């Protein structure tokens, strides 16, 4: 299973449940749940959270941005 920046949950759901589980196991992720839960977990694993803050502004502003790995 190859995931890219434009992979959608529908793309992942086209795989068999066992293929999704194999991908998650390879990535050391939890492999239990429904096919939809596994697909969501695979898609989320393909994202990375970046924290950005602007401490120089009068009001401290903080952002959380999801970016593709």
CORTA-V293487 format. One record per residue. D_FIRST is the distance of its C-alpha to the first C-alpha in Angstrom with 1 decimal. Layout:
# CORTA-V293487
<<D_FIRST> <D_FIRST>>
This chain:
# CORTA-V293487
<<0.0> <3.8> <6.5> <10.0> <13.5> <13.8> <10.9> <12.8> <12.8> <13.5> <10.3> <8.4> <11.3> <10.7> <8.2> <10.4> <11.6> <11.1> <7.3> <7.5> <10.3> <8.8> <6.5> <9.8> <11.9> <10.5> <11.4> <14.6> <14.5> <16.4> <14.8> <17.7> <18.4> <17.9> <14.7> <15.7> <16.4> <13.0> <11.4> <14.1> <13.7> <10.0> <11.4> <14.5> <13.0> <11.9> <15.7> <18.6> <22.2> <25.0> <28.6> <31.2> <34.9> <38.1> <40.9> <43.4> <43.7> <46.6> <44.2> <41.4> <38.2> <34.8> <31.4> <27.9> <25.2> <21.5> <19.8> <16.3> <15.5>>
